[in-house]
Amino acid sequence: MSEKFKLNEKSIVARHQKGNVRFRKFTKQLNRIFSFLYRINLLPLFGVGRTMILLKTIGRKTGKKRTTPVLCRIFHTGELTLYSARGKKADWLRNILADEKKQTNIQKGFRRMKVEAKLVEPVEEREEHLKYWFENLDDAKYIFGYERDKHGDVTATEEFKKIAKSIEFIQLIPVK
């Protein structure tokens, strides 16, 4: 018998969406450490480049260069895809959207490249990305609180649709 799926209050997405101040401060400190270790090419040595990139943006208000470590995945579309647990409230996403060309620089592993960011729209396509994540990637347990064995197929539930509406997926397309 499968248990009803509900976004786990201790999951990363739930903590970001609630605006947990202590969690935000903790993740900011963690981001500084990860950014430094990534920039000196220490984290890519340990394979972190498979799941995380360094996103380099220009601040929409200050015009300063900003560097943020962000989780990335390659979904069923074959494109490198980021997700924002805070939806369009994430500062790095706001910075990308403020740029008229929607272009930014990233570092994935040891490679640096210029990419164009494209929001995944409409909601149905976001649901497809989320469904792929739930079915094929093991980290859905920590990020959303979803466990395949415990919850079964949850793609038709209201909670799943609510999550798909609240987070943003951003596809990165290399610029030549």
BELURTA-V162770 format. One record per residue. RES is the residue in three letters. D_LAST is the distance of its C-alpha to the last C-alpha in whole Angstrom. Layout:
res = <RES & RES>
d_last = <D_LAST & D_LAST>
//
This chain:
res = <MET & SER & GLU & LYS & PHE & LYS & LEU & ASN & GLU & LYS & SER & ILE & VAL & ALA & ARG & HIS & GLN & LYS & GLY & ASN & VAL & ARG & PHE & ARG & LYS & PHE & THR & LYS & GLN & LEU & ASN & ARG & ILE & PHE & SER & PHE & LEU & TYR & ARG & ILE & ASN & LEU & LEU & PRO & LEU & PHE & GLY & VAL & GLY & ARG & THR & MET & ILE & LEU & LEU & LYS & THR & ILE & GLY & ARG & LYS & THR & GLY & LYS & LYS & ARG & THR & THR & PRO & VAL & LEU & CYS & ARG & ILE & PHE & HIS & THR & GLY & GLU & LEU & THR & LEU & TYR & SER & ALA & ARG & GLY & LYS & LYS & ALA & ASP & TRP & LEU & ARG & ASN & ILE & LEU & ALA & ASP & GLU & LYS & LYS & GLN & THR & ASN & ILE & GLN & LYS & GLY & PHE & ARG & ARG & MET & LYS & VAL & GLU & ALA & LYS & LEU & VAL & GLU & PRO & VAL & GLU & GLU & ARG & GLU & GLU & HIS & LEU & LYS & TYR & TRP & PHE & GLU & ASN & LEU & ASP & ASP & ALA & LYS & TYR & ILE & PHE & GLY & TYR & GLU & ARG & ASP & LYS & HIS & GLY & ASP & VAL & THR & ALA & THR & GLU & GLU & PHE & LYS & LYS & ILE & ALA & LYS & SER & ILE & GLU & PHE & ILE & GLN & LEU & ILE & PRO & VAL & LYS>
d_last = <51 & 48 & 48 & 46 & 43 & 42 & 40 & 41 & 42 & 41 & 37 & 34 & 33 & 37 & 37 & 34 & 35 & 39 & 38 & 40 & 40 & 41 & 38 & 35 & 37 & 37 & 33 & 32 & 34 & 32 & 29 & 30 & 31 & 28 & 26 & 28 & 28 & 24 & 23 & 26 & 24 & 28 & 27 & 24 & 27 & 28 & 26 & 25 & 21 & 22 & 23 & 22 & 19 & 19 & 18 & 17 & 18 & 20 & 24 & 24 & 28 & 28 & 24 & 25 & 22 & 23 & 22 & 23 & 23 & 22 & 23 & 21 & 21 & 20 & 22 & 23 & 20 & 18 & 15 & 16 & 18 & 20 & 23 & 25 & 29 & 30 & 28 & 27 & 29 & 27 & 26 & 23 & 22 & 24 & 22 & 18 & 20 & 21 & 18 & 18 & 14 & 14 & 12 & 13 & 12 & 14 & 16 & 16 & 19 & 18 & 14 & 13 & 9 & 8 & 9 & 10 & 14 & 16 & 20 & 21 & 24 & 27 & 29 & 30 & 26 & 26 & 30 & 28 & 26 & 29 & 31 & 29 & 29 & 32 & 33 & 31 & 30 & 33 & 32 & 33 & 36 & 35 & 33 & 35 & 38 & 38 & 40 & 40 & 43 & 45 & 43 & 42 & 40 & 39 & 37 & 39 & 41 & 41 & 40 & 37 & 36 & 36 & 34 & 31 & 32 & 32 & 29 & 25 & 22 & 19 & 16 & 13 & 10 & 6 & 4 & 0>
//
